[in-house]
Structure formats: structure tokens, C-alpha cells
Amino acid sequence: MSHDPDAPRFRVRPPAGWINDPNGPFRWRDRYHLFYQHNPDAPVHANVHWGHVSTPDLAHWEHHPIALAPTPGGPDEAGCWSGCVVDDDGVPTAVYTGVDRRHTGLGTVCLARAVVPDDETLTDWKPLPTPVVAGPPAGLDVVMFRDPFVFRSGGRRWALVGAGHADGTPSVLLYDCEDLTDWRFAGVLLDGNDPVAADVFGDKAVGWECPQLYTTASGAWVLVLSLWDGDPYATGYLTGRLQPHGDGELGFEARTGGRLDHGRDFYAPAVLQEPDRTLLWGWSWEARAQGEIDRAGWAGVLTAPRIVDTHPDGALRVAPAPELQLLRTAEPFVTAPDRRVPLPRSYDLTVTAHGRTTVSLLRSASGAQLTVRLDPDQGTVTLDRGDWPRARPDGAAPIVVPAPGRQVRILVDGSLFELFLDDRATVTERVYLRPDDTPELVVSGDATTVTGWELVPPTPD
């Protein structure tokens, strides 16, 4: 692993090279498997493979050999892009986007089977030589087509594919794929003309990438979308119902929605639906200059696993997976609201506020502070990181999130900052320390509890 002090130590990333979208989270033989877009040769987006890790507990991750690699002369010769993994009659099967040398945003849907399906590590995969979907359906004028996601509804297997149309309308296409080798186009599940989607997302996105769909305990469906505008932009969600529509088709009736993550360094989440919960991971890209990335030798990291659900009003409910407590030290390093204490490079901190409270996490040589302000009276939480710039066009202005403002849980792992606000919102940002920065916790205002643990490598059973 990199000795870069900004490198996360506890989240999923390869030892070197590039990582982007999480792909195919999958439970097999009591282990969680997670795949990801990966360039093993350089910290740049090119030569995309599928990297592979697994874990028994969502805390201790084991790296495996590359699962999928481009096939010379094949449908994925220019990259094995995003997709999912499903159990196809006892055989773990990757369903992914293949792109060839002539692609212009239009992928194909490819399959790869686990060669030894009863192998716990799932380290050997064999791609099928021919795509199961060679491109978008005729007549829709689709100019972006990628990222299949397979799910079940009404006793059948279906798939979503992210799309964008020539007139700038984003959409999610629907396929009937009860037989994974025989796909039938079943219409447009939802597009940007839907009034709820238009109200929630506006008209900036020209394509919807990485569509994901899961059900909640109340029976609602949640559609997760990555909003593409020619460059990664943001992520959103819609809650609603799946309804029969037309002849053998489904439609999504959106009820409400919002931003999936309010930070600027989060994209392309993937979900894993379990019988009693749904897990979600996202990709956090680098927000520093390419020269710094090249010197470090690595780029990108996946977020901590999150449990996602909805509140009764349809708003998102999100919290860190409880297994992350396995990474905590036996005793907290802080247990009181009125102490000034040094912060480790990786920690898990919870602050509960009775009234307006400011949590300072970093201090620069000039005395500037990186702060999280909770304001229960205004119903807001504000991240102010103005003295720590980002090398991306959207800058580093304060982020104000509508939330009750009563509690924040902050997970920091190297440069990866993840804020969980009152189990209703998240903020993911990358913050890079300079040599004269001081990680230090100072809590001022009306906090009632402050508890923080340093993160340590988990002890194997």
C-alpha cells in the first residue's frame, strides 16, 4: 500500500493505480464480495478492469486477483465498465458494460461466469464471447447506454440500463432478462420528463448512469441515479412504486426524492439488497492536482458501507453499517464535549447537540479551521472547509445541508471525510492535510455528548 499519509487505510482501494465505480456487491458463501473499476497500470481512468475484494465482516478486506480484464478483439476490448453480480441458478454471474475501440458512449451488455461457483473466493471468471445486448434499442435515439443492474419483481428477473438521449433527456431503460442470455427490451422505466424527477434533479443531467433499485421494509422502491452531464456531476434518489405498465412492462411512479450525498466527492454508488437491509458503497474521486496523484501512485477510494432505507415521509434514511464498530479501539479517545484533543488520522466521532454547536476538526498554520456547525434551531448542518481547497471546478465553498442539526457522525480515514447527519443526509469530501496543518478536535457551543474512537486494523477471528 501507498505510504501517502492521505491514503485511506480502512476503506476499499487497490494498492496502486486507479479505482472508480463500485461494481457487483454480492454475498456468497458467507462472504461479501465487492468489485470495482480499476486501472492497475496508472492512477488515471484508462484500461478499465474489474478489481476484486472480499470480507467476512465489512471491516477486514482481502484483495483478490483482477476478476475481469479487457479481451483483445472482444466486445470489452476497451474496458470492462460498470455492472452487477447475480446468482444465476447457483452460478455467480457478472453482468457488465463492455466497450470496444469504436465506442462513443454506447456500451454492450456482457456476461462472465464464475468458473468454480462453489469456490468461496470467486477468483476465476470466464466472459461469454458475445454480448447479450449489442446496443440500445432502435428508435430511441440513445447516445449513452451503460451500467446494467439486475433485480427481481413480480417473480421475474428484470434489468435496468442507464441511458441518455440525443435531445438531452436522461432515462433508465428496462429489460426482461428472466433468462440472462436472452434479454427483451421492455420500455423506458423513467425519464427526465417525469415531473417528480424534473423537480428533484432539474435539467442539468443529460444521462442517468449506474441505476440501482432496492425495496424498503415498508414496501417502497428506491431508485438511485448518478447524474451525468458530460462529466460526473452528482447523485440522487427517488422513492416510489413499481407498477405494471403496458404489455409486460413496468413503470416507476416517483413520490419524492433528493440528493443522495451532499458532498462534492461522491459518485456512482452501488447497492446490495439483503433480506433485512440494503448496503450501499460509493466512489470518492481525488480532489487534488494530477501531479500530486501521479506522485502518490493511486487515485480513488470507495466509501464506508452504508445502510440505506427511507423514513415514513419518503426521505432517505442512511447510516454507517454497524460492522464498522469492529474498527474502533477498545476505549474512546474523547468522551466529553468541552475538551481540546488531538485527532488521529482515522477516527469515528459522534457529536450530539442540544443547541448551536461548532465542531472544529483541523487547524491551519494561519489559524483557520475546518468546521462542522450544527444548528437545531435553523435545521441545518454546515461543513466549512474554506482554507482547504479542492482541485476541481466546483471549488470548496461551505456546504449547507437541511437536516435537524442535532447529531453528526464523522468517519475520517486519511483524506476521506464522511459525515452522517441525523440519519437523513450524508456529505462526502476529500480533504488533504498540509505539513503544517493540525488535526485537533475543539467543540464549542451547546453539545451534549462527544464520543470518538480511533480506527485500528481489525483483529482476525
Secondary structure as UniProt FT lines:
FT   TURN            5..6
FT   STRAND          17..28
FT   TURN            29..30
FT   STRAND          31..39
FT   STRAND          49..55
FT   STRAND          62..68
FT   TURN            72..73
FT   TURN            75..78
FT   STRAND          79..88
FT   TURN            89..90
FT   STRAND          91..99
FT   TURN            101..102
FT   STRAND          108..114
FT   TURN            117..118
FT   TURN            120..121
FT   STRAND          125..127
FT   TURN            138..139
FT   STRAND          142..153
FT   TURN            154..155
FT   STRAND          156..165
FT   TURN            166..167
FT   STRAND          170..179
FT   TURN            180..181
FT   STRAND          182..191
FT   TURN            192..193
FT   HELIX           195..201
FT   TURN            202..203
FT   STRAND          207..215
FT   TURN            217..218
FT   STRAND          221..228
FT   STRAND          232..244
FT   STRAND          250..259
FT   STRAND          267..273
FT   STRAND          278..284
FT   HELIX           290..296
FT   STRAND          298..299
FT   STRAND          301..302
FT   STRAND          306..310
FT   TURN            312..313
FT   STRAND          316..320
FT   HELIX           322..327
FT   TURN            337..338
FT   STRAND          340..342
FT   STRAND          346..363
FT   TURN            365..366
FT   STRAND          369..375
FT   TURN            376..379
FT   STRAND          380..384
FT   TURN            386..387
FT   TURN            393..394
FT   STRAND          399..402
FT   STRAND          407..413
FT   TURN            414..415
FT   STRAND          416..421
FT   TURN            422..424
FT   STRAND          425..430
FT   TURN            435..436
FT   STRAND          438..455
//
